[in-house]
Amino acid sequence: MSVSAELRDRRTALEEEWARWVPGSGGPHGGRPPVRPEVADSWARSLGTVDPLRDSAPVRDGGSVHPRWSGSVLRSPVDALADELHAVADAGFVAAVTDESGTILWTAGGRVMRRRAELVNFAPGGRWDEQAMGTNALSLALRTGRPSTVFSAEHLVAALHGWVCYCAPIHGPDGTVLGVLDLSSTWDRSHPLAMPTVRTLASAIEARLQAGSVERRPGAGEADAVRLTCLGTARAARGGRPLRLRPRQLEILTLLALHPRGLSPERLRAAVYGDRPVTASTFKAEVSHLRRALGGRIASRTYALTAPVACDALDVLRALEAGDTDGAVRRYGGALLPRSDAPGIAAWRAHLEVAMRVAVLASDRPEHALRLGELAPYDVEIHEHALGLLAADDVRRPAAEGRLSAALRY
């Protein structure tokens, strides 16, 4: 069997499965579709927000992305690799770079392929995150942080069934996903070398980001960026390099990030240790070690951060304050410093959990409850809320029912 015949048979089989399992496609649906697990899971997550029969991607900010691209850290390394990217794209692909939200900021390709891509708004300004366009290689790479391929009818949206997409995430020096690099073409141009190519190009962009970070450290007089990840885990990085901090130091950093005006030594010590008999010298030693690790960015009298620290918990709180439940759910990675027993951390942990529950229970979008249900497996009310929002024939119901049953048995 020729390669083209194999591709044709694979596409036909996927089209048949899509027609059987996707609501609104004309065939029966329900249960779990027999496609790759990551594709089936993505279909289940996105069917509640995305019409499989829509004709193109929605547009962010009216399609004007010039200010975002001009200020993006990805622009310089992408410009430096533009010749290589154009050469690959001119071989029958459309190349695209997105930001961390899945919004396309840059594209390259031949005139024919770009026109085809523009018909589905695979162009600057187009939103390709899962909640906007369902299952596609860009949304999977953004969600998992791993390279992804989506072929023909593995796409949730029928208008994309004529495409094959190869995507790799672009990680910043601190490990965060800054966006994705995508190579897309028509399904009949599927090629085994496309994925190695996109991974190599994404790695080249990452290498230039790392080199730029190293070059900026000396001489510029600017402090290296600090990022704190404290939801569902506990880690910090400075200038893209992991900080070796003890658990107590991560607790102190988290508390100072959540209290931008600072805390008195007495309040901070109580928030970390509670009533435990810990000497003042032990407490001051922890603060001193953290101060050195941060390059001196902690004030002395009232303990406060003297430079901004990017923090996922703060991002969630700001989203909740703005009424952006979707953004809060997307950023919420789990309990605040889950292994910490510090009183101050426990109080903030409870605050975040309650705020998330209230926002999700007030939302009429089932994917919010489904996502929080993944992180709170014993929360009966969240699972019941998800089921109350899901249609009887929604392919996500079995997973939600299973979670509710397990929670009731707990």
SULJO-V167448 format. One record per residue. N is the residue number from 0. RES is the residue in one letter. PHI is phi in whole degrees, -180 to 180 (* if undefined). NEAR is the number of other ideal C-beta (glycine too) atoms within 8 Angstrom. D_FIRST is the distance of its C-alpha to the first C-alpha in whole Angstrom. Layout:
BEGIN
n;res;phi;near;d_first
N;RES;PHI;NEAR;D_FIRST
N;RES;PHI;NEAR;D_FIRST
END
This chain:
BEGIN
n;res;phi;near;d_first
0;M;*;4;0
1;S;-69;5;4
2;V;-61;5;7
3;S;-63;7;8
4;A;-69;8;6
5;E;-62;9;7
6;L;-64;11;10
7;R;-64;9;11
8;D;-66;9;10
9;R;-63;10;12
10;R;-63;13;15
11;T;-61;8;15
12;A;-64;8;16
13;L;-68;14;18
14;E;-60;11;20
15;E;-65;8;21
16;E;-66;12;22
17;W;-59;13;24
18;A;-65;10;26
19;R;-79;10;27
20;W;-113;13;28
21;V;-96;12;30
22;P;-57;10;33
23;G;85;7;34
24;S;-90;13;30
25;G;103;4;31
26;G;-117;8;30
27;P;-69;4;31
28;H;-150;10;32
29;G;128;6;33
30;G;73;6;33
31;R;-119;7;30
32;P;-69;12;27
33;P;-83;5;24
34;V;-113;9;23
35;R;-52;6;23
36;P;-54;5;27
37;E;-67;9;28
38;V;-73;12;26
39;A;-60;12;28
40;D;-63;8;31
41;S;-69;15;31
42;W;-55;16;31
43;A;-62;11;34
44;R;-69;12;36
45;S;-99;15;35
46;L;-61;15;35
47;G;-73;12;39
48;T;-118;9;39
49;V;-121;14;36
50;D;-80;6;36
51;P;-61;13;32
52;L;-102;8;33
53;R;-67;8;34
54;D;-102;5;33
55;S;-164;9;34
56;A;-77;11;36
57;P;-69;9;39
58;V;-111;10;42
59;R;-100;11;44
60;D;54;8;47
61;G;67;6;47
62;G;86;10;44
63;S;-88;7;47
64;V;-115;13;45
65;H;-56;6;47
66;P;-62;7;50
67;R;-70;11;47
68;W;-70;11;45
69;S;-62;7;48
70;G;-95;6;50
71;S;-78;10;46
72;V;-69;8;46
73;L;-81;14;43
74;R;-63;11;44
75;S;-61;9;45
76;P;-66;12;42
77;V;-68;12;39
78;D;-60;7;42
79;A;-66;7;42
80;L;-104;12;38
81;A;-59;9;38
82;D;-61;6;36
83;E;-64;9;34
84;L;-65;12;33
85;H;-66;10;33
86;A;-63;8;31
87;V;-66;12;28
88;A;-63;14;28
89;D;-68;8;29
90;A;-87;6;25
91;G;109;8;24
92;F;-122;13;25
93;V;-114;15;28
94;A;-98;14;30
95;A;-144;13;33
96;V;-124;14;36
97;T;-114;15;37
98;D;-90;11;40
99;E;-69;9;41
100;S;-89;8;41
101;G;91;14;38
102;T;-85;14;39
103;I;-70;14;38
104;L;-110;13;40
105;W;-154;10;38
106;T;-140;13;35
107;A;-150;10;34
108;G;163;11;31
109;G;-68;8;31
110;R;-61;5;32
111;V;-64;6;29
112;M;-67;13;28
113;R;-67;12;31
114;R;-65;8;32
115;R;-61;10;29
116;A;-64;13;30
117;E;-65;9;34
118;L;-63;7;33
119;V;-106;13;32
120;N;62;11;35
121;F;-85;13;33
122;A;-157;11;36
123;P;-52;10;39
124;G;100;13;41
125;G;-71;15;38
126;R;-97;12;38
127;W;-122;14;35
128;D;-72;12;36
129;E;-62;16;35
130;Q;-74;8;38
131;A;-96;12;38
132;M;-129;14;34
133;G;67;16;33
134;T;-75;13;29
135;N;-157;15;28
136;A;-64;13;27
137;L;-65;15;31
138;S;-68;16;33
139;L;-68;15;31
140;A;-65;16;32
141;L;-65;15;35
142;R;-74;8;36
143;T;-95;8;34
144;G;73;8;35
145;R;-128;6;32
146;P;-59;12;28
147;S;-148;12;26
148;T;-124;11;23
149;V;-131;13;22
150;F;-113;11;19
151;S;47;13;20
152;A;-77;11;21
153;E;-69;10;22
154;H;-64;14;25
155;L;-67;14;28
156;V;-83;14;29
157;A;-61;10;27
158;A;-64;8;28
159;L;-101;11;26
160;H;-67;13;22
161;G;-87;6;21
162;W;-118;12;22
163;V;-129;14;21
164;C;-130;13;24
165;Y;-122;15;24
166;C;-140;17;28
167;A;-136;15;30
168;P;-71;13;34
169;I;-111;15;37
170;H;-96;9;39
171;G;-78;12;43
172;P;-58;10;45
173;D;-92;10;46
174;G;92;7;43
175;T;-75;8;43
176;V;-82;11;40
177;L;-92;11;41
178;G;165;13;38
179;V;-138;15;34
180;L;-109;14;32
181;D;-126;15;29
182;L;-119;15;26
183;S;-126;13;25
184;S;-154;13;22
185;T;-72;9;20
186;W;-58;13;17
187;D;-75;7;15
188;R;-99;9;17
189;S;-54;9;16
190;H;-144;5;16
191;P;-65;4;17
192;L;-87;6;20
193;A;-65;14;21
194;M;-66;11;23
195;P;-57;7;25
196;T;-67;11;26
197;V;-68;15;28
198;R;-67;10;29
199;T;-65;8;30
200;L;-66;14;32
201;A;-64;14;33
202;S;-64;9;35
203;A;-66;11;37
204;I;-64;14;38
205;E;-61;11;39
206;A;-64;8;41
207;R;-71;12;43
208;L;-63;15;44
209;Q;-65;10;45
210;A;-64;8;47
211;G;-65;11;49
212;S;-66;12;50
213;V;-67;7;51
214;E;-66;6;53
215;R;-78;7;55
216;R;-62;8;56
217;P;-82;3;59
218;G;85;3;62
219;A;-76;6;61
220;G;76;3;63
221;E;-101;5;60
222;A;-68;7;60
223;D;-66;10;56
224;A;-67;9;55
225;V;-114;15;55
226;R;-124;11;52
227;L;-114;15;53
228;T;-114;11;50
229;C;-130;13;52
230;L;-101;14;50
231;G;81;7;49
232;T;-157;9;49
233;A;-154;10;52
234;R;-157;9;51
235;A;-141;12;53
236;A;-139;13;52
237;R;-130;12;54
238;G;60;10;52
239;G;86;12;49
240;R;-108;8;50
241;P;-59;6;51
242;L;-92;11;54
243;R;-87;4;56
244;L;-116;11;58
245;R;-74;7;59
246;P;-52;9;59
247;R;-64;9;62
248;Q;-70;12;62
249;L;-66;16;58
250;E;-63;14;61
251;I;-63;14;63
252;L;-60;14;61
253;T;-64;16;59
254;L;-64;16;63
255;L;-69;15;64
256;A;-66;14;61
257;L;-82;11;61
258;H;-122;9;65
259;P;-60;7;65
260;R;-84;4;69
261;G;94;11;69
262;L;-135;12;71
263;S;-67;8;74
264;P;-54;8;74
265;E;-67;6;76
266;R;-67;8;73
267;L;-65;15;70
268;R;-62;11;71
269;A;-66;10;72
270;A;-67;12;68
271;V;-89;15;67
272;Y;-109;9;69
273;G;63;7;71
274;D;-91;4;74
275;R;-68;5;73
276;P;-77;4;75
277;V;-116;7;74
278;T;-70;6;76
279;A;-62;6;76
280;S;-67;6;75
281;T;-63;8;72
282;F;-62;13;71
283;K;-65;8;72
284;A;-65;8;70
285;E;-64;13;67
286;V;-65;12;68
287;S;-63;8;69
288;H;-63;11;65
289;L;-64;13;63
290;R;-59;10;65
291;R;-64;8;65
292;A;-64;11;61
293;L;-91;14;61
294;G;73;8;63
295;G;85;7;66
296;R;-88;11;65
297;I;-130;13;67
298;A;-68;9;71
299;S;-90;4;73
300;R;-74;3;76
301;T;-91;7;74
302;Y;-69;13;70
303;A;-153;12;68
304;L;-75;13;65
305;T;-97;7;66
306;A;-146;8;63
307;P;-61;5;60
308;V;-124;12;57
309;A;-71;10;54
310;C;-141;13;54
311;D;-65;12;51
312;A;-65;15;54
313;L;-64;10;56
314;D;-60;11;53
315;V;-66;14;52
316;L;-61;11;56
317;R;-67;8;56
318;A;-63;12;53
319;L;-63;13;55
320;E;-64;6;58
321;A;-85;7;57
322;G;75;5;55
323;D;-93;8;52
324;T;-62;14;50
325;D;-60;9;47
326;G;-65;10;47
327;A;-65;13;49
328;V;-64;14;47
329;R;-65;6;44
330;R;-90;11;46
331;Y;-75;13;48
332;G;-100;9;46
333;G;133;8;49
334;A;-63;10;52
335;L;-67;12;54
336;L;35;13;55
337;P;-57;10;54
338;R;-94;6;56
339;S;-82;13;59
340;D;-113;5;62
341;A;-66;14;64
342;P;-57;9;66
343;G;-66;12;65
344;I;-68;15;61
345;A;-60;10;62
346;A;-67;9;64
347;W;-67;13;61
348;R;-60;13;58
349;A;-63;8;60
350;H;-60;8;60
351;L;-65;15;57
352;E;-63;10;56
353;V;-66;8;58
354;A;-62;10;57
355;M;-65;14;54
356;R;-62;13;54
357;V;-60;8;57
358;A;-65;13;54
359;V;-70;14;51
360;L;-68;10;53
361;A;-88;6;55
362;S;-85;9;51
363;D;-100;3;49
364;R;-106;11;46
365;P;-61;11;44
366;E;-64;12;42
367;H;-66;13;45
368;A;-68;16;46
369;L;-65;13;43
370;R;-67;11;43
371;L;-66;15;46
372;G;-63;14;46
373;E;-63;7;43
374;L;-92;11;46
375;A;-127;10;49
376;P;-63;9;47
377;Y;-103;6;51
378;D;-88;11;52
379;V;-59;9;52
380;E;-63;8;53
381;I;-65;14;50
382;H;-65;14;48
383;E;-65;9;50
384;H;-63;11;50
385;A;-60;14;46
386;L;-65;11;46
387;G;-67;6;49
388;L;-96;10;47
389;L;-85;12;43
390;A;-66;6;42
391;A;-61;5;42
392;D;-102;8;38
393;D;-69;11;38
394;V;-67;15;35
395;R;-87;14;37
396;R;-61;12;40
397;P;-57;9;38
398;A;-66;9;39
399;A;-67;14;42
400;E;-65;9;43
401;G;-63;8;42
402;R;-64;11;44
403;L;-64;12;47
404;S;-62;8;47
405;A;-66;9;47
406;A;-67;12;50
407;L;-70;7;52
408;R;-81;5;52
409;Y;-68;5;53
END
